[in-house]
Amino acid sequence: PIYDDNMLLCVFGYGKGSVMLRLTDGGRKVEQVWENKEFDSKTGGAVKIGNYVYGSGDNNKYWFCLDWKTGETKYKDKSIAVGAVIAAEDMLYCYSDKGEMALVKATPEKFDMISKYAITLGTEQHWAHPVIYNGVMYVRHGDTLMAYKIK
């Protein structure tokens, strides 16, 4: 889930979609604000930048941008396979389950890919979430950990 200013975004895989909830009365009450059946991230997570949410689907195999306030789909794109997302300095780092790493501008207009490269070291599935710490992005692929200076 993503929480900001009494709003809680919950995203579910397997075609279940996502729902925005508003917490009121100090968190003792909740009301549904919107629902988006398409954005159904299972393991890839989502990030919020400004008033937009970015991530990839599960049954709906696209990269999505949603309006945080309305749930409206701003775009969906298949430039790379679905996967995990992390963000730094208004840029998305999209790590697909096919081993593609893409640097994407966080903009609601389109999936604006700046660059893409393959993660070739390591073993097994490309399911681990990248981590960014102190200007370095860490990517694990099976038995291998890679570090990329991003700042």
Z-matrix of the N, CA and C atoms (Angstrom, degrees):
N
C 1 1.460
C 2 1.527 1 111.85
N 3 1.313 2 115.53 1 155.51
C 4 1.467 3 121.89 2 174.12
C 5 1.524 4 107.12 3 -120.24
N 6 1.337 5 116.57 4 130.27
C 7 1.462 6 122.03 5 -179.27
C 8 1.525 7 109.81 6 -117.61
N 9 1.339 8 116.10 7 135.54
C 10 1.456 9 121.54 8 174.22
C 11 1.525 10 108.78 9 -158.53
N 12 1.312 11 117.44 10 123.64
C 13 1.462 12 123.69 11 172.60
C 14 1.534 13 112.91 12 51.67
N 15 1.314 14 115.85 13 54.50
C 16 1.474 15 123.96 14 178.92
C 17 1.524 16 114.44 15 66.98
N 18 1.331 17 117.13 16 12.29
C 19 1.462 18 121.71 17 176.98
C 20 1.526 19 108.00 18 -111.42
N 21 1.329 20 116.47 19 136.22
C 22 1.461 21 122.35 20 -176.78
C 23 1.523 22 109.03 21 -127.86
N 24 1.336 23 116.12 22 115.39
C 25 1.464 24 121.58 23 177.62
C 26 1.523 25 108.59 24 -94.91
N 27 1.321 26 115.84 25 124.61
C 28 1.463 27 122.35 26 177.13
C 29 1.525 28 107.70 27 -116.60
N 30 1.331 29 116.25 28 129.56
C 31 1.463 30 121.65 29 -177.15
C 32 1.522 31 108.28 30 -122.27
N 33 1.338 32 115.85 31 133.26
C 34 1.457 33 121.80 32 -175.60
C 35 1.522 34 110.27 33 -126.53
N 36 1.315 35 117.68 34 139.85
C 37 1.453 36 122.90 35 178.50
C 38 1.518 37 112.52 36 -81.76
N 39 1.343 38 114.64 37 -165.79
C 40 1.463 39 122.79 38 177.04
C 41 1.534 40 112.55 39 57.59
N 42 1.348 41 117.25 40 32.72
C 43 1.451 42 121.02 41 176.96
C 44 1.520 43 114.94 42 79.38
N 45 1.317 44 118.77 43 7.39
C 46 1.471 45 121.88 44 -177.34
C 47 1.525 46 112.53 45 -77.95
N 48 1.331 47 118.73 46 -26.84
C 49 1.456 48 121.64 47 176.81
C 50 1.511 49 114.38 48 88.15
N 51 1.327 50 115.41 49 -155.93
C 52 1.463 51 121.03 50 -176.04
C 53 1.522 52 109.41 51 -137.19
N 54 1.334 53 114.27 52 157.34
C 55 1.453 54 120.64 53 -179.10
C 56 1.525 55 108.90 54 -142.40
N 57 1.338 56 115.74 55 138.86
C 58 1.461 57 121.60 56 175.26
C 59 1.524 58 108.11 57 -104.03
N 60 1.319 59 115.08 58 128.41
C 61 1.460 60 121.46 59 179.67
C 62 1.519 61 109.84 60 -116.56
N 63 1.323 62 116.25 61 143.90
C 64 1.459 63 121.58 62 174.38
C 65 1.525 64 107.55 63 -108.10
N 66 1.339 65 115.30 64 125.12
C 67 1.450 66 120.59 65 176.92
C 68 1.522 67 108.64 66 -91.25
N 69 1.329 68 116.68 67 131.66
C 70 1.457 69 121.63 68 179.46
C 71 1.522 70 109.29 69 -130.70
N 72 1.303 71 115.99 70 174.43
C 73 1.468 72 122.72 71 178.05
C 74 1.532 73 110.61 72 52.19
N 75 1.339 74 114.91 73 47.97
C 76 1.467 75 119.54 74 178.10
C 77 1.515 76 113.59 75 65.60
N 78 1.320 77 117.22 76 24.48
C 79 1.462 78 120.72 77 179.26
C 80 1.518 79 113.67 78 91.19
N 81 1.332 80 117.95 79 3.04
C 82 1.466 81 120.84 80 -179.10
C 83 1.527 82 112.39 81 -86.05
N 84 1.332 83 116.76 82 -14.91
C 85 1.464 84 121.02 83 179.01
C 86 1.524 85 108.78 84 -128.74
N 87 1.323 86 114.35 85 154.93
C 88 1.458 87 120.01 86 -179.54
C 89 1.519 88 109.09 87 -142.27
N 90 1.330 89 115.38 88 144.44
C 91 1.466 90 120.34 89 175.03
C 92 1.525 91 108.76 90 -137.24
N 93 1.317 92 115.60 91 145.50
C 94 1.462 93 120.08 92 177.97
C 95 1.520 94 109.30 93 -79.19
N 96 1.339 95 115.54 94 131.05
C 97 1.466 96 121.79 95 179.22
C 98 1.528 97 110.20 96 -96.24
N 99 1.328 98 115.99 97 -47.45
C 100 1.455 99 120.68 98 177.68
C 101 1.516 100 110.25 99 -156.37
N 102 1.341 101 114.62 100 167.09
C 103 1.464 102 122.35 101 177.28
C 104 1.522 103 107.67 102 -138.91
N 105 1.331 104 116.03 103 140.58
C 106 1.466 105 121.35 104 176.09
C 107 1.525 106 106.33 105 -131.19
N 108 1.315 107 117.54 106 107.53
C 109 1.472 108 122.54 107 -176.50
C 110 1.531 109 112.60 108 -71.48
N 111 1.340 110 118.04 109 -21.84
C 112 1.467 111 120.48 110 -176.37
C 113 1.523 112 113.26 111 -76.58
N 114 1.333 113 117.33 112 -44.46
C 115 1.471 114 120.42 113 -175.04
C 116 1.526 115 108.58 114 -78.00
N 117 1.336 116 115.13 115 98.91
C 118 1.462 117 122.31 116 -171.11
C 119 1.532 118 111.88 117 -125.93
N 120 1.318 119 116.89 118 56.12
C 121 1.461 120 120.84 119 -178.73
C 122 1.529 121 110.90 120 -63.07
N 123 1.330 122 116.36 121 133.10
C 124 1.470 123 121.05 122 179.46
C 125 1.514 124 110.83 123 -101.50
N 126 1.303 125 117.13 124 -56.15
C 127 1.470 126 119.77 125 -176.16
C 128 1.518 127 112.90 126 -123.27
N 129 1.325 128 118.08 127 -6.07
C 130 1.459 129 120.98 128 -174.06
C 131 1.504 130 115.82 129 -84.35
N 132 1.328 131 116.75 130 -14.43
C 133 1.448 132 119.79 131 -179.32
C 134 1.514 133 112.31 132 70.74
N 135 1.314 134 114.98 133 -175.23
C 136 1.454 135 122.27 134 179.65
C 137 1.520 136 107.91 135 -150.94
N 138 1.323 137 116.31 136 157.91
C 139 1.459 138 121.74 137 176.37
C 140 1.526 139 108.70 138 -130.82
N 141 1.319 140 115.80 139 149.50
C 142 1.463 141 122.05 140 176.63
C 143 1.514 142 108.10 141 -111.17
N 144 1.331 143 115.45 142 126.50
C 145 1.460 144 121.73 143 174.80
C 146 1.521 145 106.33 144 -130.60
N 147 1.320 146 115.84 145 118.47
C 148 1.459 147 119.68 146 -175.00
C 149 1.510 148 109.96 147 62.12
N 150 1.318 149 117.22 148 -129.43
C 151 1.466 150 121.95 149 179.74
C 152 1.519 151 112.75 150 -101.57
N 153 1.337 152 116.97 151 28.23
C 154 1.460 153 120.71 152 -177.47
C 155 1.524 154 110.55 153 -133.65
N 156 1.335 155 114.95 154 152.51
C 157 1.457 156 123.30 155 178.34
C 158 1.526 157 107.51 156 -118.62
N 159 1.326 158 116.35 157 136.92
C 160 1.456 159 122.28 158 -178.40
C 161 1.523 160 109.61 159 -125.78
N 162 1.323 161 116.45 160 142.71
C 163 1.460 162 121.46 161 176.48
C 164 1.515 163 109.54 162 174.11
N 165 1.325 164 115.80 163 -176.55
C 166 1.463 165 119.21 164 -179.90
C 167 1.524 166 109.93 165 -120.10
N 168 1.331 167 114.43 166 158.05
C 169 1.448 168 120.78 167 -178.87
C 170 1.514 169 112.83 168 -86.25
N 171 1.323 170 114.59 169 -179.37
C 172 1.467 171 123.60 170 178.45
C 173 1.527 172 107.69 171 -114.36
N 174 1.314 173 118.72 172 -79.57
C 175 1.469 174 120.69 173 173.00
C 176 1.521 175 110.49 174 -65.91
N 177 1.310 176 116.64 175 -36.76
C 178 1.462 177 122.99 176 177.00
C 179 1.526 178 107.98 177 -92.25
N 180 1.294 179 116.37 178 91.15
C 181 1.460 180 123.42 179 -169.04
C 182 1.527 181 113.19 180 -79.09
N 183 1.328 182 114.45 181 66.50
C 184 1.464 183 122.97 182 177.95
C 185 1.527 184 108.83 183 -132.17
N 186 1.329 185 115.50 184 161.76
C 187 1.461 186 122.03 185 164.19
C 188 1.520 187 105.99 186 -91.47
N 189 1.316 188 116.58 187 133.91
C 190 1.459 189 122.65 188 -173.67
C 191 1.519 190 112.20 189 -118.03
N 192 1.315 191 114.70 190 152.96
C 193 1.456 192 123.49 191 162.71
C 194 1.523 193 105.94 192 -128.59
N 195 1.335 194 116.15 193 126.71
C 196 1.464 195 122.06 194 178.05
C 197 1.516 196 109.75 195 -118.07
N 198 1.313 197 115.54 196 149.20
C 199 1.453 198 121.42 197 170.79
C 200 1.527 199 107.92 198 -75.39
N 201 1.334 200 117.19 199 122.49
C 202 1.464 201 122.94 200 -177.16
C 203 1.530 202 111.49 201 -57.66
N 204 1.325 203 117.24 202 -39.39
C 205 1.461 204 121.08 203 -173.22
C 206 1.530 205 113.77 204 -80.53
N 207 1.345 206 116.99 205 -32.41
C 208 1.467 207 119.98 206 -173.33
C 209 1.531 208 114.17 207 -113.75
N 210 1.333 209 117.77 208 -20.46
C 211 1.453 210 121.10 209 -175.62
C 212 1.514 211 113.59 210 81.72
N 213 1.326 212 116.51 211 1.26
C 214 1.467 213 120.66 212 179.67
C 215 1.522 214 109.99 213 -63.60
N 216 1.324 215 116.51 214 134.22
C 217 1.459 216 121.61 215 174.80
C 218 1.528 217 108.28 216 -74.21
N 219 1.327 218 116.56 217 118.52
C 220 1.461 219 121.52 218 179.15
C 221 1.526 220 110.25 219 -85.10
N 222 1.322 221 117.40 220 -38.08
C 223 1.465 222 121.64 221 171.49
C 224 1.515 223 109.87 222 -156.84
N 225 1.328 224 114.35 223 160.72
C 226 1.461 225 122.10 224 166.89
C 227 1.520 226 105.65 225 -140.84
N 228 1.334 227 115.51 226 139.43
C 229 1.461 228 120.45 227 -168.24
C 230 1.528 229 110.49 228 -145.33
N 231 1.322 230 116.15 229 145.49
C 232 1.470 231 121.86 230 179.36
C 233 1.529 232 112.23 231 -117.23
N 234 1.335 233 117.92 232 29.92
C 235 1.471 234 120.12 233 -178.04
C 236 1.526 235 112.34 234 -60.93
N 237 1.325 236 117.10 235 -33.47
C 238 1.462 237 121.81 236 173.96
C 239 1.525 238 107.66 237 -135.10
N 240 1.321 239 116.06 238 165.38
C 241 1.466 240 120.79 239 178.10
C 242 1.529 241 109.99 240 -65.42
N 243 1.310 242 117.05 241 160.03
C 244 1.468 243 121.81 242 -179.71
C 245 1.525 244 110.70 243 -68.50
N 246 1.339 245 115.80 244 161.05
C 247 1.458 246 119.66 245 -179.59
C 248 1.511 247 112.07 246 176.43
N 249 1.314 248 115.52 247 -149.03
C 250 1.464 249 123.11 248 -176.84
C 251 1.520 250 110.33 249 -97.43
N 252 1.341 251 115.37 250 151.48
C 253 1.457 252 120.66 251 179.66
C 254 1.521 253 109.66 252 -130.93
N 255 1.326 254 114.60 253 145.12
C 256 1.457 255 123.13 254 172.33
C 257 1.517 256 105.78 255 -142.49
N 258 1.333 257 117.67 256 159.21
C 259 1.465 258 119.55 257 -175.89
C 260 1.520 259 110.86 258 -135.69
N 261 1.328 260 114.55 259 150.76
C 262 1.466 261 122.52 260 173.11
C 263 1.522 262 107.73 261 -154.52
N 264 1.334 263 115.47 262 133.39
C 265 1.464 264 122.22 263 175.85
C 266 1.528 265 112.75 264 49.66
N 267 1.324 266 116.48 265 50.48
C 268 1.461 267 124.20 266 178.05
C 269 1.527 268 114.44 267 59.81
N 270 1.327 269 115.66 268 26.07
C 271 1.460 270 120.90 269 174.29
C 272 1.525 271 108.05 270 -123.22
N 273 1.325 272 115.81 271 143.14
C 274 1.457 273 122.21 272 176.31
C 275 1.516 274 108.77 273 -99.18
N 276 1.312 275 115.83 274 138.31
C 277 1.465 276 122.66 275 172.80
C 278 1.520 277 105.03 276 -112.68
N 279 1.321 278 116.07 277 106.15
C 280 1.455 279 122.77 278 -174.21
C 281 1.524 280 109.00 279 -104.84
N 282 1.327 281 116.02 280 116.20
C 283 1.470 282 122.85 281 -177.77
C 284 1.517 283 108.11 282 -108.48
N 285 1.318 284 116.65 283 105.42
C 286 1.461 285 120.62 284 -174.47
C 287 1.524 286 112.14 285 -79.27
N 288 1.316 287 115.11 286 158.28
C 289 1.465 288 120.22 287 178.58
C 290 1.535 289 111.85 288 -73.92
N 291 1.317 290 116.74 289 0.64
C 292 1.481 291 122.05 290 174.09
C 293 1.530 292 111.33 291 -103.16
N 294 1.346 293 117.23 292 5.25
C 295 1.455 294 120.83 293 176.77
C 296 1.515 295 115.39 294 89.28
N 297 1.318 296 117.36 295 17.67
C 298 1.461 297 121.04 296 176.91
C 299 1.529 298 108.78 297 -95.43
N 300 1.313 299 117.05 298 136.46
C 301 1.465 300 122.07 299 172.33
C 302 1.516 301 106.32 300 -114.44
N 303 1.333 302 116.75 301 124.67
C 304 1.465 303 121.00 302 -178.26
C 305 1.521 304 109.69 303 -124.10
N 306 1.315 305 115.42 304 138.10
C 307 1.457 306 123.02 305 172.20
C 308 1.527 307 106.11 306 -98.39
N 309 1.343 308 116.03 307 122.29
C 310 1.460 309 121.71 308 -171.83
C 311 1.523 310 109.25 309 -131.21
N 312 1.325 311 116.86 310 133.01
C 313 1.466 312 120.53 311 174.68
C 314 1.520 313 109.08 312 -66.83
N 315 1.325 314 116.58 313 134.23
C 316 1.466 315 121.19 314 177.46
C 317 1.517 316 108.50 315 -81.68
N 318 1.311 317 115.41 316 90.11
C 319 1.459 318 122.43 317 179.54
C 320 1.523 319 108.27 318 -137.29
N 321 1.328 320 118.43 319 140.75
C 322 1.467 321 119.82 320 -179.23
C 323 1.528 322 114.33 321 -77.58
N 324 1.316 323 117.56 322 -7.37
C 325 1.463 324 120.17 323 -177.01
C 326 1.524 325 113.03 324 -74.08
N 327 1.338 326 116.78 325 -39.63
C 328 1.466 327 119.82 326 -177.26
C 329 1.522 328 110.03 327 -166.58
N 330 1.323 329 116.31 328 164.73
C 331 1.462 330 123.45 329 173.07
C 332 1.530 331 105.64 330 -76.84
N 333 1.319 332 116.12 331 89.60
C 334 1.465 333 123.27 332 -170.79
C 335 1.524 334 109.84 333 -92.83
N 336 1.347 335 115.51 334 84.62
C 337 1.465 336 121.48 335 -176.26
C 338 1.524 337 110.41 336 -76.65
N 339 1.330 338 115.40 337 124.27
C 340 1.460 339 122.95 338 179.48
C 341 1.527 340 110.33 339 -88.16
N 342 1.331 341 115.97 340 -42.35
C 343 1.462 342 120.39 341 179.11
C 344 1.517 343 109.61 342 -157.49
N 345 1.330 344 114.90 343 164.90
C 346 1.462 345 121.66 344 -179.24
C 347 1.517 346 108.30 345 -151.60
N 348 1.333 347 115.89 346 141.83
C 349 1.463 348 120.48 347 173.93
C 350 1.513 349 109.21 348 -147.24
N 351 1.323 350 115.49 349 164.14
C 352 1.462 351 121.37 350 -178.46
C 353 1.524 352 110.69 351 -95.79
N 354 1.331 353 115.74 352 140.04
C 355 1.466 354 122.27 353 171.19
C 356 1.527 355 105.18 354 -89.00
N 357 1.326 356 116.44 355 105.92
C 358 1.465 357 120.71 356 -173.03
C 359 1.523 358 113.52 357 -103.52
N 360 1.334 359 117.94 358 -19.88
C 361 1.460 360 120.30 359 178.03
C 362 1.521 361 109.52 360 -83.99
N 363 1.332 362 116.73 361 154.60
C 364 1.460 363 120.77 362 175.03
C 365 1.511 364 113.45 363 102.29
N 366 1.330 365 114.03 364 -178.28
C 367 1.461 366 121.81 365 -173.72
C 368 1.526 367 110.74 366 -134.99
N 369 1.308 368 115.90 367 164.83
C 370 1.468 369 124.53 368 173.01
C 371 1.526 370 112.99 369 67.30
N 372 1.353 371 116.03 370 -154.81
C 373 1.456 372 122.26 371 -174.51
C 374 1.525 373 111.80 372 -76.08
N 375 1.312 374 114.15 373 155.33
C 376 1.473 375 121.66 374 175.38
C 377 1.528 376 107.80 375 -96.28
N 378 1.337 377 116.80 376 71.33
C 379 1.461 378 120.86 377 -174.79
C 380 1.522 379 113.85 378 -116.00
N 381 1.308 380 118.62 379 -10.54
C 382 1.465 381 120.43 380 -177.76
C 383 1.526 382 110.44 381 -71.11
N 384 1.328 383 115.98 382 146.75
C 385 1.458 384 120.54 383 176.68
C 386 1.522 385 109.74 384 -85.22
N 387 1.328 386 117.98 385 131.44
C 388 1.464 387 119.89 386 173.33
C 389 1.527 388 109.89 387 -63.63
N 390 1.329 389 114.93 388 155.89
C 391 1.463 390 122.03 389 177.46
C 392 1.516 391 107.37 390 -128.64
N 393 1.332 392 116.73 391 137.97
C 394 1.460 393 121.15 392 176.07
C 395 1.512 394 107.99 393 -114.76
N 396 1.329 395 114.94 394 127.98
C 397 1.457 396 120.89 395 177.97
C 398 1.518 397 109.31 396 -145.76
N 399 1.319 398 115.38 397 126.05
C 400 1.467 399 121.44 398 173.03
C 401 1.536 400 112.64 399 53.64
N 402 1.332 401 116.57 400 43.09
C 403 1.460 402 120.97 401 176.64
C 404 1.517 403 115.28 402 79.16
N 405 1.336 404 116.99 403 10.89
C 406 1.465 405 120.98 404 179.33
C 407 1.532 406 108.45 405 -125.91
N 408 1.337 407 116.07 406 132.89
C 409 1.460 408 120.77 407 175.06
C 410 1.528 409 108.31 408 -100.76
N 411 1.314 410 115.03 409 127.06
C 412 1.466 411 122.04 410 178.83
C 413 1.518 412 108.54 411 -104.85
N 414 1.333 413 115.24 412 130.95
C 415 1.456 414 121.59 413 -179.63
C 416 1.525 415 107.86 414 -128.66
N 417 1.331 416 115.49 415 122.43
C 418 1.467 417 119.84 416 176.12
C 419 1.517 418 108.60 417 -102.84
N 420 1.317 419 114.99 418 133.48
C 421 1.460 420 121.41 419 172.80
C 422 1.521 421 107.19 420 -130.83
N 423 1.323 422 116.12 421 98.27
C 424 1.459 423 121.32 422 -179.10
C 425 1.519 424 112.08 423 61.36
N 426 1.317 425 115.84 424 -113.83
C 427 1.474 426 120.82 425 -175.98
C 428 1.520 427 113.95 426 -91.46
N 429 1.332 428 117.89 427 12.17
C 430 1.460 429 121.54 428 -175.54
C 431 1.527 430 111.07 429 -128.23
N 432 1.341 431 115.44 430 137.42
C 433 1.455 432 121.59 431 174.55
C 434 1.523 433 107.98 432 -116.92
N 435 1.328 434 116.68 433 125.78
C 436 1.451 435 121.81 434 179.77
C 437 1.527 436 108.88 435 -113.31
N 438 1.334 437 116.87 436 149.06
C 439 1.455 438 122.35 437 178.02
C 440 1.525 439 108.48 438 -126.41
N 441 1.336 440 115.45 439 129.86
C 442 1.462 441 121.68 440 -178.44
C 443 1.517 442 107.96 441 -123.59
N 444 1.324 443 116.50 442 124.22
C 445 1.462 444 120.71 443 175.64
C 446 1.523 445 107.36 444 -74.16
N 447 1.331 446 116.70 445 122.34
C 448 1.468 447 120.01 446 -176.19
C 449 1.515 448 112.10 447 -115.57
N 450 1.310 449 117.31 448 -0.64
C 451 1.464 450 119.60 449 -179.27
C 452 1.503 451 110.47 450 -123.19
